[in-house]
Amino acid sequence: MDLSKYDKKVARELIEKGLETEFEEGLSEFADIIADWQSGKTSTKDSYYGLFKSVAEFDKHIGRRYDRMRGSNYFWIVLQLFVDKKIPVSEMDRFSPDVQMRFRFLIEEL
């Protein structure tokens, strides 16, 4: 879906917010694995493999969502961020009315 110049600007800002949220969630998950290791809840080996697996899965997720990002993908990336609750739906109000309508229609369909 093509977005206007204004809507692309809003989308870029929201994508940046969503990415920041995802990074925070990833780091929190990694910190929990390390905290379990430090407290002795998990072995060094299990903690290492758990951390490695978690980082690898997170990296794949980030790559699938954000790599090769172009203006033609902005709408779909922002839609995924709304659906995954990485950005609040209230941010939708920043878009032009026709884009808001498309987001709302697709979110209701999911």
Biopython code that builds the backbone (N, CA, C, O; Angstrom):
import numpy as np
from Bio.PDB.StructureBuilder import StructureBuilder

atoms = [
    (1, "MET", "N", (0.829, -1.169, 0.000)),
    (1, "MET", "CA", (0.000, 0.000, 0.000)),
    (1, "MET", "C", (0.882, 1.243, 0.000)),
    (1, "MET", "O", (1.831, 1.342, 0.778)),
    (2, "ASP", "N", (0.565, 2.177, -0.867)),
    (2, "ASP", "CA", (1.320, 3.425, -0.930)),
    (2, "ASP", "C", (0.822, 4.397, 0.131)),
    (2, "ASP", "O", (-0.379, 4.598, 0.307)),
    (3, "LEU", "N", (1.764, 4.982, 0.819)),
    (3, "LEU", "CA", (1.452, 5.990, 1.824)),
    (3, "LEU", "C", (1.902, 7.352, 1.311)),
    (3, "LEU", "O", (2.839, 7.457, 0.520)),
    (4, "SER", "N", (1.228, 8.376, 1.770)),
    (4, "SER", "CA", (1.642, 9.734, 1.432)),
    (4, "SER", "C", (2.960, 10.030, 2.143)),
    (4, "SER", "O", (3.393, 9.286, 3.022)),
    (5, "LYS", "N", (3.579, 11.124, 1.743)),
    (5, "LYS", "CA", (4.836, 11.530, 2.373)),
    (5, "LYS", "C", (4.648, 11.723, 3.880)),
    (5, "LYS", "O", (5.479, 11.295, 4.682)),
    (6, "TYR", "N", (3.550, 12.368, 4.245)),
    (6, "TYR", "CA", (3.255, 12.586, 5.665)),
    (6, "TYR", "C", (3.079, 11.253, 6.397)),
    (6, "TYR", "O", (3.648, 11.051, 7.469)),
    (7, "ASP", "N", (2.285, 10.341, 5.811)),
    (7, "ASP", "CA", (2.037, 9.051, 6.459)),
    (7, "ASP", "C", (3.315, 8.224, 6.555)),
    (7, "ASP", "O", (3.493, 7.485, 7.523)),
    (8, "LYS", "N", (4.203, 8.332, 5.576)),
    (8, "LYS", "CA", (5.486, 7.624, 5.647)),
    (8, "LYS", "C", (6.323, 8.152, 6.807)),
    (8, "LYS", "O", (7.001, 7.389, 7.495)),
    (9, "LYS", "N", (6.269, 9.467, 7.017)),
    (9, "LYS", "CA", (7.020, 10.057, 8.131)),
    (9, "LYS", "C", (6.501, 9.515, 9.459)),
    (9, "LYS", "O", (7.282, 9.139, 10.333)),
    (10, "VAL", "N", (5.182, 9.480, 9.601)),
    (10, "VAL", "CA", (4.574, 8.943, 10.826)),
    (10, "VAL", "C", (4.954, 7.473, 10.980)),
    (10, "VAL", "O", (5.310, 7.030, 12.072)),
    (11, "ALA", "N", (4.878, 6.724, 9.890)),
    (11, "ALA", "CA", (5.206, 5.296, 9.931)),
    (11, "ALA", "C", (6.650, 5.082, 10.374)),
    (11, "ALA", "O", (6.916, 4.213, 11.205)),
    (12, "ARG", "N", (7.583, 5.863, 9.833)),
    (12, "ARG", "CA", (8.993, 5.734, 10.237)),
    (12, "ARG", "C", (9.166, 5.980, 11.735)),
    (12, "ARG", "O", (9.908, 5.264, 12.407)),
    (13, "GLU", "N", (8.476, 6.995, 12.250)),
    (13, "GLU", "CA", (8.565, 7.289, 13.683)),
    (13, "GLU", "C", (8.018, 6.128, 14.514)),
    (13, "GLU", "O", (8.604, 5.755, 15.530)),
    (14, "LEU", "N", (6.898, 5.564, 14.081)),
    (14, "LEU", "CA", (6.296, 4.458, 14.833)),
    (14, "LEU", "C", (7.128, 3.178, 14.704)),
    (14, "LEU", "O", (7.227, 2.395, 15.648)),
    (15, "ILE", "N", (7.711, 2.980, 13.547)),
    (15, "ILE", "CA", (8.586, 1.815, 13.369)),
    (15, "ILE", "C", (9.779, 1.931, 14.309)),
    (15, "ILE", "O", (10.193, 0.943, 14.917)),
    (16, "GLU", "N", (10.329, 3.126, 14.428)),
    (16, "GLU", "CA", (11.449, 3.342, 15.350)),
    (16, "GLU", "C", (11.031, 3.050, 16.792)),
    (16, "GLU", "O", (11.776, 2.417, 17.540)),
    (17, "LYS", "N", (9.832, 3.514, 17.184)),
    (17, "LYS", "CA", (9.319, 3.222, 18.534)),
    (17, "LYS", "C", (9.115, 1.720, 18.729)),
    (17, "LYS", "O", (9.460, 1.168, 19.775)),
    (18, "GLY", "N", (8.561, 1.079, 17.731)),
    (18, "GLY", "CA", (8.326, -0.356, 17.820)),
    (18, "GLY", "C", (9.618, -1.137, 17.931)),
    (18, "GLY", "O", (9.712, -2.086, 18.710)),
    (19, "LEU", "N", (10.614, -0.741, 17.154)),
    (19, "LEU", "CA", (11.911, -1.407, 17.207)),
    (19, "LEU", "C", (12.551, -1.231, 18.576)),
    (19, "LEU", "O", (13.134, -2.166, 19.124)),
    (20, "GLU", "N", (12.439, -0.034, 19.117)),
    (20, "GLU", "CA", (12.973, 0.224, 20.463)),
    (20, "GLU", "C", (12.285, -0.670, 21.502)),
    (20, "GLU", "O", (12.939, -1.216, 22.391)),
    (21, "THR", "N", (10.966, -0.812, 21.381)),
    (21, "THR", "CA", (10.216, -1.682, 22.287)),
    (21, "THR", "C", (10.683, -3.126, 22.148)),
    (21, "THR", "O", (10.863, -3.830, 23.141)),
    (22, "GLU", "N", (10.874, -3.553, 20.919)),
    (22, "GLU", "CA", (11.332, -4.933, 20.699)),
    (22, "GLU", "C", (12.725, -5.152, 21.282)),
    (22, "GLU", "O", (12.987, -6.196, 21.880)),
    (23, "PHE", "N", (13.615, -4.186, 21.115)),
    (23, "PHE", "CA", (14.955, -4.307, 21.695)),
    (23, "PHE", "C", (14.876, -4.408, 23.220)),
    (23, "PHE", "O", (15.568, -5.225, 23.828)),
    (24, "GLU", "N", (14.040, -3.586, 23.828)),
    (24, "GLU", "CA", (13.876, -3.634, 25.290)),
    (24, "GLU", "C", (13.377, -5.003, 25.740)),
    (24, "GLU", "O", (13.882, -5.562, 26.714)),
    (25, "GLU", "N", (12.387, -5.540, 25.033)),
    (25, "GLU", "CA", (11.851, -6.852, 25.387)),
    (25, "GLU", "C", (12.905, -7.938, 25.216)),
    (25, "GLU", "O", (13.013, -8.837, 26.050)),
    (26, "GLY", "N", (13.680, -7.859, 24.140)),
    (26, "GLY", "CA", (14.747, -8.841, 23.912)),
    (26, "GLY", "C", (15.796, -8.778, 25.004)),
    (26, "GLY", "O", (16.199, -9.809, 25.543)),
    (27, "LEU", "N", (16.239, -7.580, 25.333)),
    (27, "LEU", "CA", (17.253, -7.434, 26.376)),
    (27, "LEU", "C", (16.743, -7.909, 27.732)),
    (27, "LEU", "O", (17.498, -8.478, 28.520)),
    (28, "SER", "N", (15.472, -7.676, 28.000)),
    (28, "SER", "CA", (14.884, -8.140, 29.252)),
    (28, "SER", "C", (14.886, -9.668, 29.313)),
    (28, "SER", "O", (15.190, -10.259, 30.349)),
    (29, "GLU", "N", (14.547, -10.286, 28.206)),
    (29, "GLU", "CA", (14.563, -11.758, 28.149)),
    (29, "GLU", "C", (15.981, -12.284, 28.359)),
    (29, "GLU", "O", (16.185, -13.254, 29.089)),
    (30, "PHE", "N", (16.959, -11.643, 27.718)),
    (30, "PHE", "CA", (18.349, -12.072, 27.879)),
    (30, "PHE", "C", (18.807, -11.885, 29.322)),
    (30, "PHE", "O", (19.514, -12.733, 29.867)),
    (31, "ALA", "N", (18.406, -10.776, 29.939)),
    (31, "ALA", "CA", (18.784, -10.504, 31.329)),
    (31, "ALA", "C", (18.195, -11.547, 32.273)),
    (31, "ALA", "O", (18.834, -11.939, 33.250)),
    (32, "ASP", "N", (16.962, -11.998, 31.975)),
    (32, "ASP", "CA", (16.340, -13.037, 32.808)),
    (32, "ASP", "C", (17.133, -14.336, 32.741)),
    (32, "ASP", "O", (17.302, -15.015, 33.754)),
    (33, "ILE", "N", (17.614, -14.681, 31.564)),
    (33, "ILE", "CA", (18.417, -15.907, 31.411)),
    (33, "ILE", "C", (19.706, -15.779, 32.214)),
    (33, "ILE", "O", (20.109, -16.718, 32.899)),
    (34, "ILE", "N", (20.342, -14.636, 32.130)),
    (34, "ILE", "CA", (21.592, -14.414, 32.870)),
    (34, "ILE", "C", (21.328, -14.387, 34.374)),
    (34, "ILE", "O", (22.126, -14.913, 35.149)),
    (35, "ALA", "N", (20.228, -13.786, 34.789)),
    (35, "ALA", "CA", (19.891, -13.736, 36.213)),
    (35, "ALA", "C", (19.653, -15.143, 36.764)),
    (35, "ALA", "O", (20.064, -15.446, 37.884)),
    (36, "ASP", "N", (18.997, -15.997, 35.989)),
    (36, "ASP", "CA", (18.794, -17.384, 36.423)),
    (36, "ASP", "C", (20.121, -18.103, 36.586)),
    (36, "ASP", "O", (20.294, -18.887, 37.519)),
    (37, "TRP", "N", (21.055, -17.843, 35.689)),
    (37, "TRP", "CA", (22.375, -18.452, 35.788)),
    (37, "TRP", "C", (23.112, -17.926, 37.020)),
    (37, "TRP", "O", (23.723, -18.693, 37.764)),
    (38, "GLN", "N", (23.047, -16.603, 37.226)),
    (38, "GLN", "CA", (23.761, -16.019, 38.359)),
    (38, "GLN", "C", (23.203, -16.482, 39.695)),
    (38, "GLN", "O", (23.941, -16.588, 40.675)),
    (39, "SER", "N", (21.911, -16.756, 39.739)),
    (39, "SER", "CA", (21.304, -17.202, 40.992)),
    (39, "SER", "C", (21.435, -18.705, 41.189)),
    (39, "SER", "O", (21.046, -19.233, 42.231)),
    (40, "GLY", "N", (21.975, -19.392, 40.198)),
    (40, "GLY", "CA", (22.164, -20.834, 40.319)),
    (40, "GLY", "C", (20.952, -21.653, 39.925)),
    (40, "GLY", "O", (20.947, -22.868, 40.122)),
    (41, "LYS", "N", (19.919, -21.024, 39.371)),
    (41, "LYS", "CA", (18.721, -21.767, 38.957)),
    (41, "LYS", "C", (18.984, -22.655, 37.749)),
    (41, "LYS", "O", (18.341, -23.690, 37.574)),
    (42, "THR", "N", (19.940, -22.238, 36.911)),
    (42, "THR", "CA", (20.285, -23.036, 35.737)),
    (42, "THR", "C", (21.787, -23.212, 35.685)),
    (42, "THR", "O", (22.547, -22.410, 36.229)),
    (43, "SER", "N", (22.198, -24.274, 35.020)),
    (43, "SER", "CA", (23.629, -24.536, 34.898)),
    (43, "SER", "C", (24.250, -23.565, 33.899)),
    (43, "SER", "O", (23.552, -22.920, 33.117)),
    (44, "THR", "N", (25.561, -23.479, 33.944)),
    (44, "THR", "CA", (26.274, -22.609, 33.017)),
    (44, "THR", "C", (26.003, -23.022, 31.582)),
    (44, "THR", "O", (25.733, -22.181, 30.725)),
    (45, "LYS", "N", (26.076, -24.313, 31.327)),
    (45, "LYS", "CA", (25.857, -24.836, 29.976)),
    (45, "LYS", "C", (24.441, -24.535, 29.494)),
    (45, "LYS", "O", (24.258, -24.032, 28.386)),
    (46, "ASP", "N", (23.446, -24.836, 30.312)),
    (46, "ASP", "CA", (22.056, -24.580, 29.930)),
    (46, "ASP", "C", (21.793, -23.092, 29.723)),
    (46, "ASP", "O", (21.069, -22.706, 28.805)),
    (47, "SER", "N", (22.371, -22.275, 30.562)),
    (47, "SER", "CA", (22.208, -20.829, 30.439)),
    (47, "SER", "C", (22.839, -20.318, 29.154)),
    (47, "SER", "O", (22.261, -19.493, 28.445)),
    (48, "TYR", "N", (24.037, -20.822, 28.865)),
    (48, "TYR", "CA", (24.721, -20.389, 27.644)),
    (48, "TYR", "C", (23.897, -20.766, 26.418)),
    (48, "TYR", "O", (23.648, -19.929, 25.551)),
    (49, "TYR", "N", (23.477, -22.017, 26.349)),
    (49, "TYR", "CA", (22.685, -22.451, 25.190)),
    (49, "TYR", "C", (21.341, -21.725, 25.122)),
    (49, "TYR", "O", (20.867, -21.382, 24.039)),
    (50, "GLY", "N", (20.741, -21.498, 26.275)),
    (50, "GLY", "CA", (19.483, -20.765, 26.303)),
    (50, "GLY", "C", (19.648, -19.336, 25.800)),
    (50, "GLY", "O", (18.821, -18.834, 25.038)),
    (51, "LEU", "N", (20.720, -18.693, 26.233)),
    (51, "LEU", "CA", (20.993, -17.327, 25.787)),
    (51, "LEU", "C", (21.303, -17.307, 24.288)),
    (51, "LEU", "O", (20.808, -16.446, 23.560)),
    (52, "PHE", "N", (22.108, -18.241, 23.838)),
    (52, "PHE", "CA", (22.454, -18.306, 22.420)),
    (52, "PHE", "C", (21.205, -18.504, 21.565)),
    (52, "PHE", "O", (21.020, -17.821, 20.557)),
    (53, "LYS", "N", (20.355, -19.439, 21.972)),
    (53, "LYS", "CA", (19.122, -19.708, 21.218)),
    (53, "LYS", "C", (18.199, -18.493, 21.225)),
    (53, "LYS", "O", (17.618, -18.142, 20.198)),
    (54, "SER", "N", (18.070, -17.863, 22.371)),
    (54, "SER", "CA", (17.202, -16.699, 22.493)),
    (54, "SER", "C", (17.685, -15.548, 21.610)),
    (54, "SER", "O", (16.881, -14.909, 20.932)),
    (55, "VAL", "N", (18.977, -15.286, 21.615)),
    (55, "VAL", "CA", (19.537, -14.215, 20.786)),
    (55, "VAL", "C", (19.355, -14.548, 19.304)),
    (55, "VAL", "O", (18.998, -13.675, 18.512)),
    (56, "ALA", "N", (19.596, -15.799, 18.928)),
    (56, "ALA", "CA", (19.460, -16.193, 17.520)),
    (56, "ALA", "C", (18.013, -16.046, 17.041)),
    (56, "ALA", "O", (17.771, -15.538, 15.946)),
    (57, "GLU", "N", (17.058, -16.486, 17.851)),
    (57, "GLU", "CA", (15.640, -16.368, 17.472)),
    (57, "GLU", "C", (15.220, -14.902, 17.393)),
    (57, "GLU", "O", (14.483, -14.503, 16.492)),
    (58, "PHE", "N", (15.696, -14.116, 18.340)),
    (58, "PHE", "CA", (15.367, -12.689, 18.349)),
    (58, "PHE", "C", (15.938, -12.011, 17.107)),
    (58, "PHE", "O", (15.265, -11.197, 16.473)),
    (59, "ASP", "N", (17.168, -12.345, 16.766)),
    (59, "ASP", "CA", (17.818, -11.761, 15.600)),
    (59, "ASP", "C", (17.061, -12.118, 14.318)),
    (59, "ASP", "O", (16.903, -11.272, 13.438)),
    (60, "LYS", "N", (16.602, -13.342, 14.209)),
    (60, "LYS", "CA", (15.821, -13.753, 13.036)),
    (60, "LYS", "C", (14.517, -12.966, 12.957)),
    (60, "LYS", "O", (14.116, -12.516, 11.884)),
    (61, "HIS", "N", (13.864, -12.805, 14.097)),
    (61, "HIS", "CA", (12.605, -12.052, 14.136)),
    (61, "HIS", "C", (12.828, -10.609, 13.685)),
    (61, "HIS", "O", (12.090, -10.096, 12.844)),
    (62, "ILE", "N", (13.835, -9.966, 14.239)),
    (62, "ILE", "CA", (14.141, -8.576, 13.887)),
    (62, "ILE", "C", (14.486, -8.484, 12.396)),
    (62, "ILE", "O", (14.046, -7.561, 11.711)),
    (63, "GLY", "N", (15.251, -9.417, 11.912)),
    (63, "GLY", "CA", (15.619, -9.427, 10.498)),
    (63, "GLY", "C", (14.412, -9.587, 9.584)),
    (63, "GLY", "O", (14.285, -8.883, 8.582)),
    (64, "ARG", "N", (13.525, -10.516, 9.935)),
    (64, "ARG", "CA", (12.331, -10.727, 9.104)),
    (64, "ARG", "C", (11.459, -9.479, 9.073)),
    (64, "ARG", "O", (10.900, -9.137, 8.031)),
    (65, "ARG", "N", (11.342, -8.809, 10.191)),
    (65, "ARG", "CA", (10.429, -7.666, 10.258)),
    (65, "ARG", "C", (11.042, -6.386, 9.685)),
    (65, "ARG", "O", (10.339, -5.614, 9.032)),
    (66, "TYR", "N", (12.316, -6.148, 9.912)),
    (66, "TYR", "CA", (12.870, -4.831, 9.611)),
    (66, "TYR", "C", (13.909, -4.787, 8.497)),
    (66, "TYR", "O", (14.165, -3.707, 7.964)),
    (67, "ASP", "N", (14.515, -5.903, 8.122)),
    (67, "ASP", "CA", (15.508, -5.869, 7.045)),
    (67, "ASP", "C", (14.820, -5.560, 5.722)),
    (67, "ASP", "O", (13.655, -5.897, 5.512)),
    (68, "ARG", "N", (15.553, -4.924, 4.856)),
    (68, "ARG", "CA", (15.053, -4.543, 3.529)),
    (68, "ARG", "C", (13.783, -3.694, 3.614)),
    (68, "ARG", "O", (12.890, -3.798, 2.773)),
    (69, "MET", "N", (13.726, -2.872, 4.623)),
    (69, "MET", "CA", (12.559, -2.028, 4.839)),
    (69, "MET", "C", (12.557, -0.902, 3.808)),
    (69, "MET", "O", (13.539, -0.175, 3.657)),
    (70, "ARG", "N", (11.440, -0.775, 3.109)),
    (70, "ARG", "CA", (11.248, 0.290, 2.136)),
    (70, "ARG", "C", (9.906, 0.947, 2.399)),
    (70, "ARG", "O", (9.067, 0.407, 3.119)),
    (71, "GLY", "N", (9.716, 2.097, 1.819)),
    (71, "GLY", "CA", (8.459, 2.819, 1.983)),
    (71, "GLY", "C", (7.247, 1.978, 1.621)),
    (71, "GLY", "O", (6.181, 2.138, 2.216)),
    (72, "SER", "N", (7.399, 1.087, 0.654)),
    (72, "SER", "CA", (6.271, 0.243, 0.240)),
    (72, "SER", "C", (5.896, -0.780, 1.305)),
    (72, "SER", "O", (4.804, -1.345, 1.255)),
    (73, "ASN", "N", (6.784, -1.028, 2.269)),
    (73, "ASN", "CA", (6.524, -1.992, 3.342)),
    (73, "ASN", "C", (6.070, -1.333, 4.638)),
    (73, "ASN", "O", (5.629, -2.028, 5.553)),
    (74, "TYR", "N", (6.168, -0.024, 4.739)),
    (74, "TYR", "CA", (5.884, 0.669, 5.997)),
    (74, "TYR", "C", (4.507, 0.332, 6.553)),
    (74, "TYR", "O", (4.362, 0.051, 7.742)),
    (75, "PHE", "N", (3.507, 0.362, 5.695)),
    (75, "PHE", "CA", (2.146, 0.092, 6.155)),
    (75, "PHE", "C", (2.068, -1.269, 6.835)),
    (75, "PHE", "O", (1.485, -1.398, 7.911)),
    (76, "TRP", "N", (2.654, -2.281, 6.208)),
    (76, "TRP", "CA", (2.569, -3.655, 6.717)),
    (76, "TRP", "C", (3.376, -3.838, 7.997)),
    (76, "TRP", "O", (2.973, -4.582, 8.891)),
    (77, "ILE", "N", (4.509, -3.162, 8.080)),
    (77, "ILE", "CA", (5.320, -3.241, 9.297)),
    (77, "ILE", "C", (4.573, -2.602, 10.458)),
    (77, "ILE", "O", (4.525, -3.167, 11.551)),
    (78, "VAL", "N", (3.990, -1.432, 10.235)),
    (78, "VAL", "CA", (3.237, -0.754, 11.296)),
    (78, "VAL", "C", (2.025, -1.596, 11.687)),
    (78, "VAL", "O", (1.702, -1.690, 12.871)),
    (79, "LEU", "N", (1.354, -2.203, 10.721)),
    (79, "LEU", "CA", (0.222, -3.079, 11.027)),
    (79, "LEU", "C", (0.666, -4.207, 11.955)),
    (79, "LEU", "O", (-0.015, -4.501, 12.937)),
    (80, "GLN", "N", (1.793, -4.838, 11.657)),
    (80, "GLN", "CA", (2.312, -5.906, 12.519)),
    (80, "GLN", "C", (2.609, -5.378, 13.916)),
    (80, "GLN", "O", (2.352, -6.065, 14.905)),
    (81, "LEU", "N", (3.141, -4.181, 14.004)),
    (81, "LEU", "CA", (3.448, -3.597, 15.313)),
    (81, "LEU", "C", (2.180, -3.336, 16.118)),
    (81, "LEU", "O", (2.165, -3.542, 17.331)),
    (82, "PHE", "N", (1.119, -2.884, 15.457)),
    (82, "PHE", "CA", (-0.168, -2.705, 16.141)),
    (82, "PHE", "C", (-0.704, -4.047, 16.628)),
    (82, "PHE", "O", (-1.123, -4.174, 17.778)),
    (83, "VAL", "N", (-0.689, -5.039, 15.754)),
    (83, "VAL", "CA", (-1.236, -6.356, 16.087)),
    (83, "VAL", "C", (-0.444, -6.988, 17.234)),
    (83, "VAL", "O", (-1.028, -7.602, 18.128)),
    (84, "ASP", "N", (0.871, -6.840, 17.209)),
    (84, "ASP", "CA", (1.730, -7.423, 18.254)),
    (84, "ASP", "C", (1.804, -6.557, 19.513)),
    (84, "ASP", "O", (2.504, -6.895, 20.468)),
    (85, "LYS", "N", (1.079, -5.442, 19.505)),
    (85, "LYS", "CA", (1.027, -4.523, 20.654)),
    (85, "LYS", "C", (2.398, -3.962, 21.022)),
    (85, "LYS", "O", (2.706, -3.764, 22.197)),
    (86, "LYS", "N", (3.214, -3.710, 20.001)),
    (86, "LYS", "CA", (4.521, -3.087, 20.218)),
    (86, "LYS", "C", (4.397, -1.568, 20.241)),
    (86, "LYS", "O", (5.238, -0.869, 20.806)),
    (87, "ILE", "N", (3.336, -1.071, 19.618)),
    (87, "ILE", "CA", (2.988, 0.343, 19.695)),
    (87, "ILE", "C", (1.493, 0.416, 19.986)),
    (87, "ILE", "O", (0.731, -0.424, 19.509)),
    (88, "PRO", "N", (1.065, 1.409, 20.762)),
    (88, "PRO", "CA", (-0.357, 1.486, 21.121)),
    (88, "PRO", "C", (-1.221, 1.848, 19.915)),
    (88, "PRO", "O", (-0.806, 2.615, 19.046)),
    (89, "VAL", "N", (-2.403, 1.297, 19.877)),
    (89, "VAL", "CA", (-3.340, 1.548, 18.780)),
    (89, "VAL", "C", (-3.709, 3.030, 18.725)),
    (89, "VAL", "O", (-4.093, 3.527, 17.667)),
    (90, "SER", "N", (-3.600, 3.734, 19.836)),
    (90, "SER", "CA", (-3.904, 5.168, 19.845)),
    (90, "SER", "C", (-2.997, 5.946, 18.884)),
    (90, "SER", "O", (-3.369, 7.022, 18.415)),
    (91, "GLU", "N", (-1.828, 5.413, 18.595)),
    (91, "GLU", "CA", (-0.908, 6.059, 17.652)),
    (91, "GLU", "C", (-1.474, 6.072, 16.236)),
    (91, "GLU", "O", (-1.015, 6.835, 15.386)),
    (92, "MET", "N", (-2.457, 5.237, 15.987)),
    (92, "MET", "CA", (-3.080, 5.163, 14.672)),
    (92, "MET", "C", (-3.695, 6.504, 14.282)),
    (92, "MET", "O", (-3.781, 6.837, 13.100)),
    (93, "ASP", "N", (-4.119, 7.266, 15.279)),
    (93, "ASP", "CA", (-4.767, 8.556, 15.030)),
    (93, "ASP", "C", (-3.844, 9.565, 14.353)),
    (93, "ASP", "O", (-4.311, 10.582, 13.841)),
    (94, "ARG", "N", (-2.564, 9.298, 14.344)),
    (94, "ARG", "CA", (-1.610, 10.205, 13.708)),
    (94, "ARG", "C", (-1.640, 10.100, 12.185)),
    (94, "ARG", "O", (-1.174, 11.006, 11.495)),
    (95, "PHE", "N", (-2.180, 9.009, 11.659)),
    (95, "PHE", "CA", (-2.231, 8.805, 10.213)),
    (95, "PHE", "C", (-3.430, 9.531, 9.601)),
    (95, "PHE", "O", (-4.359, 9.924, 10.306)),
    (96, "SER", "N", (-3.394, 9.698, 8.303)),
    (96, "SER", "CA", (-4.521, 10.298, 7.598)),
    (96, "SER", "C", (-5.733, 9.371, 7.724)),
    (96, "SER", "O", (-5.569, 8.171, 7.943)),
    (97, "PRO", "N", (-6.943, 9.914, 7.588)),
    (97, "PRO", "CA", (-8.165, 9.123, 7.813)),
    (97, "PRO", "C", (-8.270, 7.851, 6.962)),
    (97, "PRO", "O", (-8.723, 6.819, 7.457)),
    (98, "ASP", "N", (-7.864, 7.911, 5.703)),
    (98, "ASP", "CA", (-7.988, 6.707, 4.865)),
    (98, "ASP", "C", (-7.037, 5.601, 5.321)),
    (98, "ASP", "O", (-7.382, 4.421, 5.252)),
    (99, "VAL", "N", (-5.849, 5.972, 5.784)),
    (99, "VAL", "CA", (-4.893, 4.973, 6.286)),
    (99, "VAL", "C", (-5.405, 4.393, 7.604)),
    (99, "VAL", "O", (-5.298, 3.189, 7.834)),
    (100, "GLN", "N", (-5.957, 5.238, 8.465)),
    (100, "GLN", "CA", (-6.545, 4.759, 9.721)),
    (100, "GLN", "C", (-7.634, 3.731, 9.435)),
    (100, "GLN", "O", (-7.711, 2.690, 10.088)),
    (101, "MET", "N", (-8.471, 4.038, 8.453)),
    (101, "MET", "CA", (-9.572, 3.147, 8.104)),
    (101, "MET", "C", (-9.041, 1.780, 7.643)),
    (101, "MET", "O", (-9.595, 0.742, 8.005)),
    (102, "ARG", "N", (-7.982, 1.786, 6.855)),
    (102, "ARG", "CA", (-7.398, 0.520, 6.379)),
    (102, "ARG", "C", (-6.799, -0.279, 7.536)),
    (102, "ARG", "O", (-6.965, -1.496, 7.613)),
    (103, "PHE", "N", (-6.104, 0.418, 8.429)),
    (103, "PHE", "CA", (-5.557, -0.271, 9.606)),
    (103, "PHE", "C", (-6.681, -0.903, 10.422)),
    (103, "PHE", "O", (-6.608, -2.078, 10.783)),
    (104, "ARG", "N", (-7.702, -0.135, 10.705)),
    (104, "ARG", "CA", (-8.801, -0.638, 11.541)),
    (104, "ARG", "C", (-9.495, -1.828, 10.887)),
    (104, "ARG", "O", (-9.830, -2.802, 11.560)),
    (105, "PHE", "N", (-9.706, -1.750, 9.601)),
    (105, "PHE", "CA", (-10.349, -2.850, 8.883)),
    (105, "PHE", "C", (-9.516, -4.117, 8.995)),
    (105, "PHE", "O", (-10.045, -5.183, 9.308)),
    (106, "LEU", "N", (-8.222, -4.008, 8.741)),
    (106, "LEU", "CA", (-7.370, -5.186, 8.771)),
    (106, "LEU", "C", (-7.184, -5.735, 10.176)),
    (106, "LEU", "O", (-7.115, -6.950, 10.358)),
    (107, "ILE", "N", (-7.101, -4.864, 11.169)),
    (107, "ILE", "CA", (-6.968, -5.332, 12.556)),
    (107, "ILE", "C", (-8.221, -6.076, 12.992)),
    (107, "ILE", "O", (-8.132, -7.090, 13.685)),
    (108, "GLU", "N", (-9.386, -5.582, 12.592)),
    (108, "GLU", "CA", (-10.641, -6.267, 12.933)),
    (108, "GLU", "C", (-10.734, -7.623, 12.263)),
    (108, "GLU", "O", (-11.307, -8.554, 12.829)),
    (109, "GLU", "N", (-10.179, -7.749, 11.062)),
    (109, "GLU", "CA", (-10.211, -9.012, 10.321)),
    (109, "GLU", "C", (-9.301, -10.060, 10.958)),
    (109, "GLU", "O", (-9.532, -11.260, 10.814)),
    (110, "LEU", "N", (-8.267, -9.601, 11.661)),
    (110, "LEU", "CA", (-7.339, -10.541, 12.275)),
    (110, "LEU", "C", (-7.923, -10.968, 13.579)),
    (110, "LEU", "O", (-7.319, -11.769, 14.293)),
]
sb = StructureBuilder()
sb.init_structure("model")
sb.init_model(0)
sb.init_chain("A")
sb.init_seg("    ")
for serial, (resi, resn, name, xyz) in enumerate(atoms, 1):
    if name == "N":
        sb.init_residue(resn, " ", resi, " ")
    sb.init_atom(name, np.array(xyz, "f"), 0.0, 1.0, " ", f" {name:<3s}", serial, name[0])
structure = sb.get_structure()
